């Protein structure tokens, strides 16, 4: 629930910021500003997680692509060392970049998410939202949410894989054909030997 609220607010934050820039709204009361500040504090873990994902997801996708390239283009004896080197580089990028993006997200939140809350919610609605976020039911839902999502994702992958994998393989083959790239050799297969020249017929 907390993530859904945050996502909805972030999606419309830029639009709200543009609106307030062109037509400034009346200043919010100190009481309303205090409620918005409290709500931002409750949302901060989600804001920080979103910032981390912005860095980690493309980095992990790059790591996966590098893993595929290692299997297809690098000799087996060099794969482990090269893979560890690439993984270390990706991890360093994540470790260096996440704190920067996370800090910017936290600093940006009041002028975007906070401005959206001040404009779109009344004081009474903000109080209700805070009460829900602090409620035991929401806390329990937040705790088991990842477990629910993981269980659902595993089931969905198991159901969808037999349908998607053949289509994905066909797409990969088509892309390879378009690019003129030969298909990867089956694992463990040896290069085909050149055919031996035909023996001459014995002379009589």
C-alpha positions as CSV (number, residue, x, y, z in Angstrom):
1,X,0.0,0.0,0.0
2,X,2.8,2.4,0.9
3,X,4.5,1.7,-2.4
4,X,1.3,2.2,-4.3
5,X,0.7,5.6,-2.7
6,X,4.3,6.6,-3.4
7,X,4.1,5.5,-7.0
8,X,0.9,7.4,-7.7
9,X,2.4,10.6,-6.1
10,X,5.6,10.3,-8.0
11,X,3.9,9.7,-11.3
12,X,2.0,13.0,-11.1
13,X,4.6,15.0,-9.2
14,X,6.2,16.5,-12.3
15,X,2.9,17.6,-13.6
16,X,1.9,19.1,-10.3
17,X,5.2,20.9,-10.2
18,X,4.6,22.4,-13.6
19,X,1.1,23.5,-12.6
20,X,2.3,25.2,-9.4
21,X,5.0,26.9,-11.4
22,X,2.6,28.4,-13.9
23,X,-0.2,29.2,-11.4
24,X,1.0,29.3,-7.8
25,X,-1.5,27.9,-5.3
26,X,-2.3,29.6,-2.0
27,X,0.2,28.8,0.7
28,X,-0.6,25.8,2.8
29,X,-1.3,26.4,6.5
30,X,1.5,25.5,9.0
31,X,-0.7,22.7,10.3
32,X,-1.0,21.2,6.8
33,X,2.7,21.6,6.1
34,X,3.4,19.7,9.3
35,X,1.1,16.9,8.2
36,X,2.8,16.7,4.8
37,X,6.2,16.6,6.5
38,X,5.2,13.7,8.6
39,X,3.8,11.9,5.6
40,X,7.0,12.4,3.7
41,X,8.9,10.9,6.7
42,X,6.6,7.9,6.6
43,X,7.2,7.6,2.9
44,X,11.0,8.1,3.0
45,X,11.9,4.4,3.0
46,X,9.9,4.0,-0.1
47,X,11.5,7.0,-1.7
48,X,14.9,5.7,-0.9
49,X,14.0,2.3,-2.3
50,X,12.8,3.8,-5.5
51,X,16.0,5.8,-5.9
52,X,18.1,2.6,-5.3
53,X,16.0,0.7,-7.9
54,X,16.7,3.4,-10.5
55,X,20.4,2.6,-10.1
56,X,20.3,-1.1,-9.4
57,X,17.9,-2.3,-12.1
58,X,19.8,-1.1,-15.1
59,X,23.1,-2.3,-13.5
60,X,21.7,-5.8,-13.0
61,X,20.4,-5.8,-16.5
62,X,23.8,-4.9,-17.8
63,X,25.4,-7.7,-15.6
64,X,22.9,-10.2,-17.1
65,X,23.8,-9.1,-20.6
66,X,27.5,-9.4,-19.8
67,X,26.9,-12.9,-18.5
68,X,25.3,-13.9,-21.7
69,X,28.1,-12.4,-23.7
70,X,30.7,-14.3,-21.6
71,X,29.0,-17.6,-22.4
72,X,28.9,-16.9,-26.1
73,X,32.1,-15.0,-26.8
74,X,34.7,-15.7,-24.2
75,X,36.8,-19.0,-23.9
76,X,35.7,-21.1,-21.0
77,X,39.0,-20.8,-19.2
78,X,38.7,-17.0,-19.0
79,X,35.1,-16.7,-18.1
80,X,35.3,-17.0,-14.3
81,X,38.0,-14.3,-13.9
82,X,36.4,-12.0,-16.4
83,X,33.0,-12.5,-14.8
84,X,34.4,-11.6,-11.3
85,X,36.0,-8.5,-12.7
86,X,32.8,-7.3,-14.4
87,X,30.8,-8.1,-11.3
88,X,33.2,-6.0,-9.1
89,X,32.9,-3.1,-11.5
90,X,29.1,-3.2,-11.5
91,X,29.0,-3.5,-7.7
92,X,31.3,-0.5,-7.4
93,X,29.0,1.5,-9.7
94,X,26.0,0.6,-7.6
95,X,27.7,1.3,-4.3
96,X,29.0,4.7,-5.5
97,X,25.8,5.8,-7.3
98,X,23.0,4.7,-5.0
99,X,23.9,7.1,-2.1
100,X,24.0,10.0,-4.5
101,X,20.7,9.3,-6.2
102,X,19.1,8.4,-2.8
103,X,20.2,11.8,-1.4
104,X,18.8,13.7,-4.4
105,X,15.5,11.8,-4.1
106,X,15.1,12.7,-0.4
107,X,15.9,16.4,-1.1
108,X,13.6,16.5,-4.1
109,X,10.6,14.9,-2.4
110,X,9.3,18.1,-0.5
111,X,9.2,20.2,-3.7
112,X,7.5,17.5,-5.8
113,X,5.7,14.9,-3.6
114,X,5.2,17.4,-0.8
115,X,3.8,20.0,-3.2
116,X,1.4,17.5,-4.7
117,X,0.2,16.5,-1.2
118,X,-0.4,20.1,-0.2
119,X,-2.3,20.8,-3.4
120,X,-4.4,17.6,-3.7
121,X,-5.2,16.6,-0.1
122,X,-7.1,18.4,2.6
123,X,-5.8,18.4,6.2
124,X,-8.5,15.8,7.2
125,X,-7.4,13.6,4.3
126,X,-3.8,13.9,5.2
127,X,-4.7,12.9,8.8
128,X,-6.6,9.8,7.5
129,X,-3.7,8.8,5.3
130,X,-1.2,9.1,8.1
131,X,-3.5,7.1,10.4
132,X,-3.7,4.3,7.8
133,X,0.1,4.3,7.2
134,X,0.7,4.0,10.9
135,X,-2.0,1.4,11.5
136,X,-1.1,-2.2,12.5
137,X,-3.0,-3.5,9.5
138,X,-0.9,-1.5,7.0
139,X,2.3,-2.4,8.9
140,X,1.4,-6.1,8.6
141,X,0.6,-5.8,5.0
142,X,3.9,-4.0,4.3
143,X,5.7,-6.9,6.1
144,X,4.1,-9.7,4.2
145,X,3.8,-7.8,0.9
146,X,7.2,-8.9,-0.4
147,X,6.3,-12.5,0.4
148,X,3.0,-12.3,-1.4
149,X,4.7,-10.7,-4.4
150,X,7.4,-13.3,-4.5
151,X,5.0,-16.2,-4.3
152,X,2.9,-14.6,-7.1
153,X,5.9,-13.9,-9.2
154,X,7.2,-17.5,-8.9
155,X,3.8,-18.9,-9.9
156,X,3.5,-16.5,-12.8
157,X,6.9,-17.4,-14.1
158,X,6.2,-21.1,-13.9
159,X,2.9,-20.7,-15.8
160,X,4.3,-18.3,-18.4
161,X,7.7,-19.8,-19.1
162,X,6.4,-22.7,-21.4
163,X,4.6,-20.0,-23.5
164,X,7.2,-17.3,-23.5
165,X,10.5,-19.2,-23.8
166,X,9.8,-20.7,-27.3
167,X,8.7,-17.3,-28.5
168,X,11.8,-15.7,-27.0
169,X,14.0,-18.3,-28.6
170,X,12.3,-17.7,-32.0
171,X,12.8,-14.0,-31.6
172,X,16.5,-14.4,-30.7
173,X,16.9,-16.6,-33.8
174,X,15.2,-14.1,-36.0
175,X,17.4,-11.2,-34.6
176,X,20.5,-13.3,-35.2
177,X,19.4,-14.0,-38.8
178,X,18.8,-10.3,-39.3
179,X,22.2,-9.4,-37.9
180,X,23.9,-12.2,-39.8
181,X,25.2,-13.7,-36.5
182,X,25.5,-17.5,-36.4
183,X,23.6,-19.4,-33.7
184,X,25.6,-20.3,-30.6
185,X,27.2,-23.7,-30.6
186,X,25.6,-26.2,-28.2
187,X,27.3,-26.5,-24.9
188,X,30.1,-29.0,-24.8
189,X,30.1,-29.6,-28.6
190,X,33.4,-29.8,-30.4
191,X,34.1,-27.9,-33.6
192,X,33.2,-30.0,-36.7
193,X,36.1,-31.6,-38.3
194,X,36.9,-31.0,-41.9
195,X,35.8,-33.8,-44.2
196,X,38.6,-36.1,-45.2
197,X,39.4,-36.1,-48.9
198,X,37.9,-38.9,-50.8
199,X,40.2,-41.8,-51.6
200,X,41.1,-42.4,-55.2
201,X,39.8,-45.6,-56.7
202,X,42.4,-48.3,-56.9
203,X,43.8,-48.7,-60.3
204,X,43.4,-52.0,-61.9
